[in-house]
Amino acid sequence: MDKAQVVELGVGAGIITVGIFLLAYIRKSKNKLKKLVLRGGNE
Amino acid sequence: MNKILIFAGVLAAVYVSVFLIPESAEKLSLDPDKPSEFWRYISYPFAHLNLKHLIENILGLGLVAFIGMELKTAFSDFSSAYLSSGFFSVLPVWLLMSFTALGASNAIFGGFGLISQETKKYKINGKVIILLLTGLTFMGSILNYLSYGFGEEFMFAFKQGISHFSGLVFGILVFFLLGWAKPILKKKKRYILRGDYR
């Protein structure tokens, strides 16, 4: 097998970087929504 | 512990175990010159070419699993999208373009495709995620074309890009297919309690 000609189905550093930012963004959005809901419940 | 994380942990252990098999890349990859070796059609998503390839995919798997967990994605949805994308999404591209392939990234892209639709739960625009991932997927082939023109290296990068893109699209399709199929497949017993209040 010529390893130079094998298509590596690998995610790459770019996708991993985007994934990390996406995870952080999702956690931030969830916290924002939680605060909005709590605020609404206290009004 | 969350089922998705357990699933990811088991898969990572499988990837490492398969990697440790001598000559696993040669024996388990999807090879157009060996179409009668049927095991390759199910083994290739578990095989990796080298340590960098393996580590990248384990990190990608971990990320997509954590994101799925944060979005409270159903385990059945996540595992269906991940496994079906891993096994099937590259096949149409492979049949048309004929190349040797191995690795879990199509499954990971399938997971990203699914979660791009799941983000709607938290008012996050999934289209931005799809555009970003698509751009990154084809960046290699675009840079290659700009550097070397339309040659063998561009075609190689393009095959990689289109394979990954097929995983992303497959994951999105699985989301919509599950949305359609679930009410039909689920057998819910409805008990209607009728009270006699005479």
gemmi code that builds the backbone of each chain (N, CA, C; Angstrom):
import gemmi

chains = {
    "A": [
        ("MET", (0.836, -1.211, 0.000), (0.000, 0.000, 0.000), (0.869, 1.259, 0.000)),
        ("ASP", (0.647, 2.126, -0.957), (1.399, 3.380, -1.014), (0.731, 4.371, -0.072)),
        ("LYS", (1.333, 4.578, 1.103), (0.692, 5.396, 2.137), (0.517, 6.843, 1.689)),
        ("ALA", (1.334, 7.278, 0.751), (1.212, 8.660, 0.265), (-0.077, 8.867, -0.515)),
        ("GLN", (-0.634, 7.783, -1.046), (-1.863, 7.883, -1.848), (-3.123, 7.509, -1.079)),
        ("VAL", (-2.976, 7.221, 0.197), (-4.144, 6.848, 0.995), (-4.836, 8.108, 1.492)),
        ("VAL", (-6.156, 8.175, 1.283), (-6.926, 9.334, 1.768), (-7.204, 9.110, 3.247)),
        ("GLU", (-6.539, 9.925, 4.051), (-6.719, 9.837, 5.507), (-8.012, 10.532, 5.873)),
        ("LEU", (-8.920, 9.791, 6.441), (-10.147, 10.424, 6.919), (-9.857, 10.916, 8.340)),
        ("GLY", (-9.178, 12.055, 8.402), (-8.789, 12.623, 9.684), (-9.319, 14.037, 9.831)),
        ("VAL", (-9.704, 14.431, 11.045), (-10.396, 15.719, 11.221), (-9.476, 16.921, 11.048)),
        ("GLY", (-8.228, 16.845, 11.480), (-7.335, 17.985, 11.319), (-7.443, 19.008, 12.441)),
        ("ALA", (-6.371, 19.810, 12.546), (-6.281, 20.777, 13.644), (-7.342, 21.869, 13.540)),
        ("GLY", (-7.693, 22.251, 12.318), (-8.696, 23.313, 12.115), (-10.041, 22.942, 12.711)),
        ("ILE", (-10.478, 21.731, 12.434), (-11.780, 21.269, 12.927), (-11.756, 21.157, 14.449)),
        ("ILE", (-10.630, 20.699, 14.990), (-10.511, 20.580, 16.444), (-10.598, 21.958, 17.090)),
        ("THR", (-9.940, 22.939, 16.496), (-9.974, 24.320, 17.008), (-11.398, 24.858, 16.965)),
        ("VAL", (-12.065, 24.664, 15.840), (-13.464, 25.115, 15.706), (-14.336, 24.403, 16.735)),
        ("GLY", (-14.091, 23.134, 16.923), (-14.862, 22.346, 17.886), (-14.723, 22.872, 19.310)),
        ("ILE", (-13.515, 23.262, 19.673), (-13.275, 23.790, 21.030), (-14.041, 25.103, 21.209)),
        ("PHE", (-13.933, 25.974, 20.196), (-14.652, 27.256, 20.279), (-16.162, 27.037, 20.290)),
        ("LEU", (-16.607, 26.086, 19.515), (-18.045, 25.773, 19.447), (-18.546, 25.274, 20.802)),
        ("LEU", (-17.788, 24.431, 21.438), (-18.160, 23.908, 22.763), (-18.262, 25.043, 23.772)),
        ("ALA", (-17.263, 25.939, 23.737), (-17.260, 27.083, 24.650), (-18.471, 27.982, 24.372)),
        ("TYR", (-18.773, 28.205, 23.093), (-19.887, 29.068, 22.704), (-21.223, 28.473, 23.143)),
        ("ILE", (-21.353, 27.172, 22.986), (-22.596, 26.505, 23.381), (-22.790, 26.604, 24.890)),
        ("ARG", (-21.739, 26.388, 25.658), (-21.834, 26.480, 27.126), (-22.214, 27.905, 27.540)),
        ("LYS", (-21.635, 28.897, 26.856), (-21.937, 30.304, 27.163), (-23.400, 30.613, 26.831)),
        ("SER", (-23.864, 30.116, 25.683), (-25.259, 30.369, 25.270), (-26.225, 29.711, 26.226)),
        ("LYS", (-25.897, 28.525, 26.671), (-26.767, 27.805, 27.616), (-26.853, 28.572, 28.930)),
        ("ASN", (-25.736, 29.083, 29.412), (-25.731, 29.836, 30.676), (-26.540, 31.118, 30.545)),
        ("LYS", (-26.431, 31.740, 29.368), (-27.190, 32.980, 29.121), (-28.695, 32.700, 29.190)),
        ("LEU", (-29.090, 31.614, 28.538), (-30.501, 31.227, 28.506), (-31.010, 30.895, 29.909)),
        ("LYS", (-30.163, 30.212, 30.680), (-30.540, 29.832, 32.060), (-30.789, 31.081, 32.879)),
        ("LYS", (-29.919, 32.082, 32.728), (-30.050, 33.335, 33.494), (-31.316, 34.059, 33.092)),
        ("LEU", (-31.638, 34.031, 31.795), (-32.855, 34.695, 31.298), (-34.095, 34.036, 31.902)),
        ("VAL", (-34.081, 32.726, 31.937), (-35.222, 31.972, 32.457), (-35.390, 32.252, 33.953)),
        ("LEU", (-34.288, 32.241, 34.687), (-34.339, 32.506, 36.132), (-34.844, 33.908, 36.412)),
        ("ARG", (-34.383, 34.860, 35.607), (-34.799, 36.251, 35.768), (-36.302, 36.371, 35.538)),
        ("GLY", (-36.770, 35.660, 34.526), (-38.189, 35.687, 34.174), (-39.026, 35.074, 35.264)),
        ("GLY", (-38.509, 34.079, 35.942), (-39.237, 33.420, 37.024), (-39.324, 34.271, 38.266)),
        ("ASN", (-38.340, 35.208, 38.427), (-38.321, 36.067, 39.608), (-39.157, 37.305, 39.449)),
        ("GLU", (-39.576, 37.620, 38.193), (-40.340, 38.870, 37.959), (-41.771, 38.731, 38.400)),
    ],
    "B": [
        ("MET", (-22.790, 8.310, 34.521), (-22.066, 9.063, 33.478), (-22.874, 9.088, 32.175)),
        ("ASN", (-22.739, 10.160, 31.430), (-23.499, 10.330, 30.191), (-23.201, 9.222, 29.177)),
        ("LYS", (-24.301, 8.703, 28.560), (-24.140, 7.570, 27.624), (-23.267, 7.944, 26.436)),
        ("ILE", (-23.393, 9.198, 25.968), (-22.611, 9.613, 24.804), (-21.121, 9.567, 25.130)),
        ("LEU", (-20.762, 9.999, 26.328), (-19.337, 9.991, 26.714), (-18.819, 8.559, 26.869)),
        ("ILE", (-19.666, 7.684, 27.379), (-19.271, 6.272, 27.511), (-19.058, 5.684, 26.109)),
        ("PHE", (-19.969, 5.983, 25.218), (-19.889, 5.551, 23.814), (-18.587, 6.025, 23.186)),
        ("ALA", (-18.265, 7.310, 23.404), (-17.027, 7.885, 22.849), (-15.800, 7.194, 23.459)),
        ("GLY", (-15.853, 6.937, 24.745), (-14.740, 6.272, 25.425), (-14.505, 4.869, 24.872)),
        ("VAL", (-15.589, 4.136, 24.656), (-15.476, 2.771, 24.115), (-14.899, 2.824, 22.697)),
        ("LEU", (-15.393, 3.756, 21.902), (-14.899, 3.881, 20.527), (-13.420, 4.234, 20.498)),
        ("ALA", (-13.015, 5.163, 21.371), (-11.601, 5.551, 21.428), (-10.735, 4.335, 21.769)),
        ("ALA", (-11.209, 3.516, 22.707), (-10.480, 2.295, 23.082), (-10.398, 1.335, 21.883)),
        ("VAL", (-11.476, 1.250, 21.118), (-11.479, 0.384, 19.926), (-10.480, 0.912, 18.897)),
        ("TYR", (-10.474, 2.224, 18.685), (-9.553, 2.817, 17.705), (-8.103, 2.505, 18.084)),
        ("VAL", (-7.782, 2.673, 19.365), (-6.412, 2.424, 19.829), (-6.071, 0.933, 19.665)),
        ("SER", (-7.003, 0.062, 20.044), (-6.768, -1.393, 19.949), (-6.513, -1.814, 18.507)),
        ("VAL", (-7.335, -1.280, 17.602), (-7.175, -1.622, 16.185), (-5.844, -1.084, 15.652)),
        ("PHE", (-5.462, 0.107, 16.106), (-4.210, 0.728, 15.661), (-3.010, -0.137, 16.042)),
        ("LEU", (-3.136, -0.823, 17.180), (-2.025, -1.646, 17.679), (-1.889, -2.972, 16.929)),
        ("ILE", (-2.900, -3.317, 16.119), (-2.798, -4.545, 15.314), (-1.736, -4.303, 14.230)),
        ("PRO", (-0.764, -5.209, 14.093), (0.278, -4.989, 13.064), (-0.321, -4.880, 11.661)),
        ("GLU", (0.155, -3.877, 10.908), (-0.294, -3.629, 9.524), (-1.805, -3.460, 9.415)),
        ("SER", (-2.424, -2.858, 10.430), (-3.884, -2.700, 10.429), (-4.346, -1.802, 9.272)),
        ("ALA", (-3.527, -0.776, 8.957), (-3.909, 0.140, 7.882), (-3.996, -0.614, 6.543)),
        ("GLU", (-3.034, -1.474, 6.281), (-3.034, -2.237, 5.031), (-4.158, -3.258, 5.002)),
        ("LYS", (-4.418, -3.885, 6.143), (-5.383, -5.001, 6.178), (-6.834, -4.532, 6.259)),
        ("LEU", (-7.070, -3.341, 6.816), (-8.447, -2.948, 7.131), (-8.978, -1.750, 6.341)),
        ("SER", (-8.129, -1.121, 5.538), (-8.566, 0.071, 4.796), (-9.530, -0.305, 3.669)),
        ("LEU", (-10.287, 0.677, 3.233), (-11.215, 0.504, 2.106), (-10.404, 0.644, 0.822)),
        ("ASP", (-10.182, -0.471, 0.137), (-9.247, -0.514, -0.988), (-9.990, -0.895, -2.271)),
        ("PRO", (-9.992, -0.024, -3.290), (-10.717, -0.342, -4.527), (-10.110, -1.527, -5.276)),
        ("ASP", (-8.836, -1.875, -4.966), (-8.200, -3.024, -5.627), (-8.570, -4.346, -4.962)),
        ("LYS", (-9.255, -4.262, -3.833), (-9.624, -5.495, -3.098), (-11.122, -5.482, -2.757)),
        ("PRO", (-12.002, -5.420, -3.750), (-13.433, -5.285, -3.465), (-14.069, -6.539, -2.866)),
        ("SER", (-13.421, -7.685, -3.032), (-14.007, -8.924, -2.499), (-13.664, -9.143, -1.030)),
        ("GLU", (-12.764, -8.356, -0.477), (-12.427, -8.484, 0.958), (-13.456, -7.679, 1.736)),
        ("PHE", (-14.599, -8.350, 1.975), (-15.788, -7.665, 2.465), (-15.623, -7.005, 3.826)),
        ("TRP", (-14.718, -7.553, 4.677), (-14.557, -6.972, 6.001), (-14.121, -5.511, 5.944)),
        ("ARG", (-13.465, -5.139, 4.826), (-12.950, -3.770, 4.707), (-14.077, -2.742, 4.727)),
        ("TYR", (-15.284, -3.147, 4.272), (-16.415, -2.216, 4.230), (-16.902, -1.833, 5.629)),
        ("ILE", (-16.575, -2.654, 6.631), (-16.958, -2.313, 8.004), (-15.760, -2.001, 8.886)),
        ("SER", (-14.561, -2.344, 8.414), (-13.386, -2.140, 9.279), (-12.729, -0.775, 9.084)),
        ("TYR", (-12.916, -0.188, 7.878), (-12.122, 1.003, 7.563), (-12.345, 2.207, 8.497)),
        ("PRO", (-13.604, 2.415, 9.055), (-13.756, 3.562, 9.962), (-13.009, 3.387, 11.287)),
        ("PHE", (-12.517, 2.178, 11.554), (-11.838, 1.938, 12.826), (-10.306, 1.922, 12.685)),
        ("ALA", (-9.837, 1.985, 11.448), (-8.394, 1.904, 11.207), (-7.806, 3.291, 10.989)),
        ("HIS", (-6.552, 3.460, 11.414), (-5.884, 4.747, 11.243), (-4.485, 4.546, 10.682)),
        ("LEU", (-4.032, 5.538, 9.917), (-2.789, 5.395, 9.159), (-1.561, 5.555, 10.037)),
        ("ASN", (-1.598, 6.528, 10.931), (-0.446, 6.774, 11.812), (-0.940, 7.398, 13.117)),
        ("LEU", (0.015, 7.665, 14.016), (-0.349, 8.146, 15.357), (-1.037, 9.518, 15.305)),
        ("LYS", (-0.554, 10.388, 14.416), (-1.150, 11.728, 14.273), (-2.620, 11.610, 13.859)),
        ("HIS", (-2.873, 10.736, 12.915), (-4.221, 10.483, 12.413), (-5.121, 9.976, 13.542)),
        ("LEU", (-4.617, 9.053, 14.318), (-5.367, 8.465, 15.428), (-5.686, 9.514, 16.492)),
        ("ILE", (-4.672, 10.293, 16.893), (-4.858, 11.294, 17.946), (-5.845, 12.372, 17.508)),
        ("GLU", (-5.707, 12.834, 16.268), (-6.627, 13.850, 15.730), (-8.067, 13.360, 15.835)),
        ("ASN", (-8.286, 12.134, 15.420), (-9.657, 11.610, 15.407), (-10.186, 11.340, 16.814)),
        ("ILE", (-9.326, 10.920, 17.725), (-9.789, 10.713, 19.105), (-10.164, 12.065, 19.726)),
        ("LEU", (-9.377, 13.104, 19.446), (-9.698, 14.446, 19.943), (-11.016, 14.934, 19.327)),
        ("GLY", (-11.154, 14.715, 18.019), (-12.391, 15.107, 17.333), (-13.595, 14.374, 17.901)),
        ("LEU", (-13.431, 13.093, 18.168), (-14.507, 12.282, 18.755), (-14.891, 12.817, 20.129)),
        ("GLY", (-13.882, 13.102, 20.934), (-14.134, 13.640, 22.270), (-14.897, 14.949, 22.214)),
        ("LEU", (-14.480, 15.811, 21.289), (-15.134, 17.123, 21.155), (-16.594, 16.975, 20.747)),
        ("VAL", (-16.822, 16.180, 19.708), (-18.196, 16.056, 19.210), (-19.080, 15.370, 20.261)),
        ("ALA", (-18.493, 14.491, 21.051), (-19.249, 13.834, 22.126), (-19.605, 14.836, 23.223)),
        ("PHE", (-18.632, 15.672, 23.607), (-18.900, 16.678, 24.642), (-19.955, 17.677, 24.169)),
        ("ILE", (-19.849, 18.085, 22.899), (-20.829, 19.027, 22.364), (-22.216, 18.371, 22.342)),
        ("GLY", (-22.281, 17.128, 21.929), (-23.552, 16.395, 21.926), (-24.145, 16.301, 23.316)),
        ("MET", (-23.291, 16.082, 24.298), (-23.736, 16.003, 25.690), (-24.260, 17.356, 26.154)),
        ("GLU", (-23.551, 18.435, 25.832), (-23.971, 19.784, 26.227), (-25.321, 20.144, 25.611)),
        ("LEU", (-25.552, 19.679, 24.393), (-26.806, 19.980, 23.699), (-27.932, 19.024, 24.102)),
        ("LYS", (-27.616, 18.125, 25.041), (-28.580, 17.122, 25.510), (-29.152, 16.326, 24.321)),
        ("THR", (-28.256, 15.956, 23.426), (-28.633, 15.125, 22.282), (-28.956, 13.726, 22.792)),
        ("ALA", (-30.019, 13.154, 22.232), (-30.373, 11.788, 22.622), (-29.275, 10.833, 22.185)),
        ("PHE", (-28.925, 9.892, 23.054), (-27.864, 8.931, 22.738), (-28.174, 8.158, 21.459)),
        ("SER", (-29.432, 7.767, 21.281), (-29.814, 6.995, 20.083), (-29.575, 7.819, 18.818)),
        ("ASP", (-29.865, 9.130, 18.882), (-29.648, 9.995, 17.715), (-28.156, 10.129, 17.428)),
        ("PHE", (-27.394, 10.395, 18.489), (-25.958, 10.619, 18.315), (-25.275, 9.358, 17.766)),
        ("SER", (-25.576, 8.222, 18.371), (-24.905, 6.982, 17.961), (-25.330, 6.581, 16.545)),
        ("SER", (-26.610, 6.805, 16.192), (-27.074, 6.480, 14.828), (-26.346, 7.350, 13.813)),
        ("ALA", (-26.291, 8.649, 14.074), (-25.636, 9.564, 13.130), (-24.149, 9.234, 13.015)),
        ("TYR", (-23.508, 9.008, 14.151), (-22.063, 8.748, 14.162), (-21.725, 7.467, 13.390)),
        ("LEU", (-22.378, 6.392, 13.751), (-22.025, 5.099, 13.144), (-22.436, 5.028, 11.670)),
        ("SER", (-23.636, 5.499, 11.349), (-24.076, 5.405, 9.953), (-23.226, 6.299, 9.051)),
        ("SER", (-22.865, 7.489, 9.544), (-21.976, 8.360, 8.754), (-20.612, 7.702, 8.569)),
        ("GLY", (-20.118, 7.091, 9.636), (-18.810, 6.443, 9.572), (-18.755, 5.330, 8.542)),
        ("PHE", (-19.813, 4.537, 8.495), (-19.813, 3.382, 7.581), (-20.200, 3.743, 6.160)),
        ("PHE", (-21.191, 4.638, 6.012), (-21.811, 4.792, 4.698), (-21.487, 6.075, 3.942)),
        ("SER", (-21.187, 7.166, 4.651), (-21.149, 8.451, 3.965), (-20.046, 8.556, 2.921)),
        ("VAL", (-18.929, 7.870, 3.112), (-17.820, 7.994, 2.137), (-18.025, 7.080, 0.923)),
        ("LEU", (-18.926, 6.100, 1.042), (-19.060, 5.101, -0.041), (-19.414, 5.695, -1.410)),
        ("PRO", (-20.381, 6.618, -1.502), (-20.673, 7.189, -2.832), (-19.457, 7.876, -3.446)),
        ("VAL", (-18.716, 8.634, -2.641), (-17.520, 9.329, -3.129), (-16.459, 8.299, -3.530)),
        ("TRP", (-16.294, 7.285, -2.701), (-15.290, 6.237, -2.960), (-15.605, 5.476, -4.250)),
        ("LEU", (-16.891, 5.202, -4.481), (-17.276, 4.472, -5.703), (-17.005, 5.315, -6.955)),
        ("LEU", (-17.220, 6.626, -6.841), (-17.019, 7.503, -8.010), (-15.545, 7.786, -8.268)),
        ("MET", (-14.794, 8.005, -7.205), (-13.426, 8.497, -7.374), (-12.350, 7.439, -7.155)),
        ("SER", (-12.691, 6.324, -6.572), (-11.784, 5.186, -6.417), (-10.453, 5.536, -5.747)),
        ("PHE", (-10.430, 5.437, -4.415), (-9.207, 5.698, -3.669), (-9.202, 4.812, -2.424)),
        ("THR", (-8.051, 4.687, -1.795), (-7.956, 3.910, -0.550), (-8.261, 4.860, 0.600)),
        ("ALA", (-9.156, 4.452, 1.481), (-9.570, 5.328, 2.574), (-9.608, 4.572, 3.895)),
        ("LEU", (-9.317, 5.298, 4.954), (-9.485, 4.726, 6.294), (-9.537, 5.882, 7.287)),
        ("GLY", (-10.198, 5.619, 8.414), (-10.273, 6.641, 9.454), (-11.689, 6.938, 9.898)),
        ("ALA", (-11.783, 7.563, 11.056), (-13.077, 7.800, 11.690), (-13.648, 9.181, 11.415)),
        ("SER", (-12.967, 9.993, 10.610), (-13.403, 11.386, 10.526), (-14.772, 11.560, 9.889)),
        ("ASN", (-15.173, 10.673, 8.980), (-16.520, 10.814, 8.410), (-17.590, 10.635, 9.472)),
        ("ALA", (-17.317, 9.741, 10.420), (-18.247, 9.556, 11.538), (-18.288, 10.821, 12.388)),
        ("ILE", (-17.110, 11.422, 12.612), (-17.030, 12.635, 13.426), (-17.736, 13.787, 12.720)),
        ("PHE", (-17.532, 13.911, 11.422), (-18.237, 14.938, 10.656), (-19.741, 14.686, 10.681)),
        ("GLY", (-20.132, 13.434, 10.657), (-21.551, 13.084, 10.764), (-22.104, 13.567, 12.099)),
        ("GLY", (-21.313, 13.381, 13.156), (-21.705, 13.879, 14.469), (-21.847, 15.397, 14.460)),
        ("PHE", (-20.907, 16.084, 13.799), (-20.999, 17.544, 13.702), (-22.231, 17.959, 12.894)),
        ("GLY", (-22.538, 17.196, 11.837), (-23.734, 17.490, 11.044), (-24.985, 17.414, 11.897)),
        ("LEU", (-25.077, 16.380, 12.709), (-26.233, 16.216, 13.601), (-26.309, 17.360, 14.592)),
        ("ILE", (-25.192, 17.673, 15.248), (-25.242, 18.700, 16.286), (-25.475, 20.095, 15.700)),
        ("SER", (-25.144, 20.295, 14.421), (-25.413, 21.598, 13.792), (-26.923, 21.858, 13.755)),
        ("GLN", (-27.706, 20.790, 13.721), (-29.160, 20.927, 13.753), (-29.677, 20.955, 15.191)),
        ("GLU", (-28.995, 20.276, 16.076), (-29.407, 20.232, 17.490), (-29.215, 21.595, 18.171)),
        ("THR", (-28.304, 22.427, 17.631), (-28.018, 23.731, 18.258), (-29.233, 24.656, 18.251)),
        ("LYS", (-30.230, 24.332, 17.398), (-31.442, 25.166, 17.347), (-32.138, 25.231, 18.707)),
        ("LYS", (-31.949, 24.171, 19.499), (-32.559, 24.115, 20.851), (-32.153, 25.312, 21.686)),
        ("TYR", (-30.911, 25.800, 21.470), (-30.368, 26.885, 22.281), (-30.209, 28.157, 21.457)),
        ("LYS", (-31.029, 28.268, 20.452), (-31.092, 29.479, 19.610), (-29.732, 29.789, 18.969)),
        ("ILE", (-28.960, 28.779, 18.647), (-27.684, 28.965, 17.950), (-27.907, 28.594, 16.492)),
        ("ASN", (-27.433, 29.465, 15.592), (-27.652, 29.234, 14.174), (-26.754, 28.103, 13.655)),
        ("GLY", (-27.347, 26.985, 13.343), (-26.592, 25.824, 12.885), (-25.962, 26.013, 11.523)),
        ("LYS", (-26.542, 26.926, 10.714), (-26.018, 27.160, 9.359), (-24.604, 27.735, 9.420)),
        ("VAL", (-24.329, 28.535, 10.432), (-22.985, 29.120, 10.580), (-21.981, 27.991, 10.828)),
        ("ILE", (-22.378, 27.031, 11.639), (-21.511, 25.884, 11.938), (-21.247, 25.088, 10.654)),
        ("ILE", (-22.291, 24.862, 9.877), (-22.143, 24.093, 8.629), (-21.212, 24.834, 7.678)),
        ("LEU", (-21.413, 26.151, 7.543), (-20.567, 26.946, 6.624), (-19.110, 26.917, 7.061)),
        ("LEU", (-18.897, 27.070, 8.355), (-17.540, 27.079, 8.900), (-16.843, 25.739, 8.657)),
        ("LEU", (-17.544, 24.651, 8.951), (-16.956, 23.315, 8.783), (-16.727, 23.010, 7.304)),
        ("THR", (-17.647, 23.422, 6.464), (-17.488, 23.200, 5.012), (-16.260, 23.959, 4.505)),
        ("GLY", (-16.144, 25.213, 4.942), (-14.988, 26.025, 4.540), (-13.664, 25.376, 4.949)),
        ("LEU", (-13.606, 24.910, 6.174), (-12.399, 24.261, 6.675), (-12.122, 22.964, 5.924)),
        ("THR", (-13.182, 22.233, 5.604), (-13.074, 20.955, 4.897), (-12.409, 21.133, 3.533)),
        ("PHE", (-12.778, 22.219, 2.840), (-12.255, 22.416, 1.481), (-11.057, 23.356, 1.421)),
        ("MET", (-10.658, 23.897, 2.587), (-9.554, 24.855, 2.585), (-8.274, 24.221, 2.022)),
        ("GLY", (-8.043, 22.958, 2.383), (-6.852, 22.260, 1.910), (-6.789, 22.220, 0.390)),
        ("SER", (-7.931, 21.863, -0.230), (-7.942, 21.758, -1.691), (-7.852, 23.147, -2.343)),
        ("ILE", (-8.442, 24.169, -1.714), (-8.365, 25.522, -2.279), (-6.920, 26.018, -2.242)),
        ("LEU", (-6.267, 25.834, -1.088), (-4.873, 26.276, -0.939), (-3.970, 25.525, -1.913)),
        ("ASN", (-4.262, 24.245, -2.073), (-3.488, 23.413, -2.996), (-3.641, 23.905, -4.430)),
        ("TYR", (-4.868, 24.254, -4.806), (-5.130, 24.740, -6.168), (-4.394, 26.060, -6.412)),
        ("LEU", (-4.446, 26.938, -5.405), (-3.778, 28.241, -5.549), (-2.264, 28.094, -5.643)),
        ("SER", (-1.731, 27.075, -4.948), (-0.279, 26.881, -4.948), (0.203, 26.104, -6.176)),
        ("TYR", (-0.519, 25.036, -6.527), (-0.022, 24.121, -7.556), (-0.928, 23.981, -8.773)),
        ("GLY", (-2.061, 24.624, -8.730), (-2.988, 24.492, -9.854), (-3.749, 23.176, -9.796)),
        ("PHE", (-4.396, 22.875, -10.909), (-5.275, 21.709, -10.989), (-4.454, 20.469, -11.326)),
        ("GLY", (-3.821, 19.896, -10.317), (-2.960, 18.727, -10.560), (-3.297, 17.575, -9.648)),
        ("GLU", (-2.357, 16.629, -9.530), (-2.578, 15.422, -8.720), (-2.760, 15.758, -7.247)),
        ("GLU", (-1.981, 16.723, -6.771), (-2.061, 17.083, -5.349), (-3.409, 17.729, -5.026)),
        ("PHE", (-3.891, 18.560, -5.963), (-5.203, 19.178, -5.766), (-6.270, 18.093, -5.705)),
        ("MET", (-6.214, 17.123, -6.608), (-7.217, 16.051, -6.659), (-7.217, 15.242, -5.368)),
        ("PHE", (-6.020, 15.009, -4.839), (-5.892, 14.249, -3.593), (-6.552, 15.003, -2.439)),
        ("ALA", (-6.248, 16.317, -2.355), (-6.848, 17.148, -1.298), (-8.365, 17.255, -1.496)),
        ("PHE", (-8.781, 17.315, -2.748), (-10.205, 17.429, -3.042), (-10.953, 16.165, -2.634)),
        ("LYS", (-10.350, 15.007, -2.874), (-10.980, 13.730, -2.461), (-11.180, 13.709, -0.955)),
        ("GLN", (-10.184, 14.201, -0.233), (-10.283, 14.258, 1.229), (-11.423, 15.205, 1.641)),
        ("GLY", (-11.447, 16.377, 1.004), (-12.453, 17.386, 1.332), (-13.869, 16.901, 1.048)),
        ("ILE", (-14.057, 16.321, -0.121), (-15.415, 15.885, -0.503), (-15.864, 14.696, 0.352)),
        ("SER", (-14.918, 13.882, 0.772), (-15.252, 12.759, 1.668), (-15.752, 13.283, 3.008)),
        ("HIS", (-15.047, 14.257, 3.557), (-15.448, 14.847, 4.832), (-16.783, 15.564, 4.699)),
        ("PHE", (-16.959, 16.264, 3.592), (-18.210, 16.985, 3.366), (-19.382, 16.008, 3.301)),
        ("SER", (-19.163, 14.861, 2.702), (-20.234, 13.853, 2.616), (-20.627, 13.376, 4.015)),
        ("GLY", (-19.643, 13.308, 4.925), (-19.949, 12.928, 6.312), (-20.824, 13.967, 6.988)),
        ("LEU", (-20.483, 15.236, 6.755), (-21.242, 16.353, 7.331), (-22.700, 16.327, 6.831)),
        ("VAL", (-22.852, 16.189, 5.537), (-24.199, 16.151, 4.925), (-24.977, 14.940, 5.438)),
        ("PHE", (-24.310, 13.817, 5.554), (-24.962, 12.587, 6.019), (-25.509, 12.766, 7.427)),
        ("GLY", (-24.723, 13.417, 8.289), (-25.167, 13.669, 9.664), (-26.416, 14.543, 9.702)),
        ("ILE", (-26.453, 15.553, 8.830), (-27.629, 16.436, 8.748), (-28.841, 15.634, 8.261)),
        ("LEU", (-28.626, 14.805, 7.261), (-29.718, 13.982, 6.717), (-30.247, 13.009, 7.769)),
        ("VAL", (-29.359, 12.446, 8.572), (-29.766, 11.522, 9.632), (-30.661, 12.239, 10.634)),
        ("PHE", (-30.319, 13.492, 10.958), (-31.149, 14.295, 11.876), (-32.582, 14.370, 11.357)),
        ("PHE", (-32.727, 14.717, 10.080), (-34.072, 14.876, 9.512), (-34.770, 13.532, 9.342)),
        ("LEU", (-33.999, 12.513, 9.011), (-34.576, 11.169, 8.864), (-35.097, 10.658, 10.201)),
        ("LEU", (-34.352, 10.893, 11.259), (-34.778, 10.464, 12.600), (-36.030, 11.223, 13.024)),
        ("GLY", (-36.067, 12.516, 12.686), (-37.241, 13.323, 13.019), (-38.495, 12.790, 12.352)),
        ("TRP", (-38.319, 12.292, 11.140), (-39.451, 11.727, 10.383), (-39.804, 10.332, 10.880)),
        ("ALA", (-38.770, 9.531, 11.157), (-38.987, 8.102, 11.450), (-39.405, 7.818, 12.889)),
        ("LYS", (-38.956, 8.645, 13.818), (-39.190, 8.351, 15.246), (-40.655, 8.132, 15.598)),
        ("PRO", (-41.555, 9.051, 15.179), (-42.961, 8.837, 15.544), (-43.520, 7.521, 14.981)),
        ("ILE", (-42.988, 7.105, 13.831), (-43.461, 5.856, 13.216), (-42.861, 4.643, 13.947)),
        ("LEU", (-41.590, 4.725, 14.288), (-40.915, 3.572, 14.902), (-41.280, 3.370, 16.368)),
        ("LYS", (-41.499, 4.470, 17.045), (-41.817, 4.358, 18.476), (-43.236, 3.843, 18.642)),
        ("LYS", (-43.350, 2.841, 19.460), (-44.700, 2.325, 19.747), (-45.039, 2.799, 21.140)),
        ("LYS", (-45.870, 3.815, 21.138), (-46.250, 4.315, 22.456), (-47.631, 3.805, 22.794)),
        ("LYS", (-47.745, 3.297, 24.003), (-49.084, 2.868, 24.452), (-49.713, 4.033, 25.183)),
        ("ARG", (-50.788, 4.388, 24.700), (-51.515, 5.499, 25.361), (-52.675, 4.934, 26.164)),
        ("TYR", (-52.576, 5.259, 27.346), (-53.677, 4.793, 28.203), (-54.577, 5.976, 28.467)),
        ("ILE", (-55.776, 5.820, 28.037), (-56.747, 6.907, 28.258), (-57.604, 6.506, 29.447)),
        ("LEU", (-57.411, 7.271, 30.458), (-58.191, 6.946, 31.666), (-59.526, 7.667, 31.602)),
        ("ARG", (-60.499, 6.878, 31.591), (-61.838, 7.476, 31.582), (-62.447, 7.317, 32.955)),
        ("GLY", (-62.737, 8.456, 33.499), (-63.385, 8.389, 34.813), (-64.885, 8.434, 34.663)),
        ("ASP", (-65.522, 7.656, 35.491), (-66.993, 7.673, 35.475), (-67.448, 8.527, 36.638)),
        ("TYR", (-67.903, 9.761, 36.306), (-68.215, 10.721, 37.366), (-69.709, 10.912, 37.580)),
        ("ARG", (-70.456, 9.916, 37.237), (-71.930, 10.047, 37.407), (-72.300, 10.105, 38.869)),
    ],
}
model = gemmi.Model(1)
for chain_id, residues in chains.items():
    chain = gemmi.Chain(chain_id)
    for i, (resn, *xyz) in enumerate(residues, 1):
        res = gemmi.Residue()
        res.name, res.seqid = resn, gemmi.SeqId(i, " ")
        for name, pos in zip(("N", "CA", "C"), xyz):
            atom = gemmi.Atom()
            atom.name, atom.element = name, gemmi.Element(name[0])
            atom.pos, atom.b_iso = gemmi.Position(*pos), 0.0
            res.add_atom(atom)
        chain.add_residue(res)
    model.add_chain(chain)
structure = gemmi.Structure()
structure.add_model(model)
structure.setup_entities()
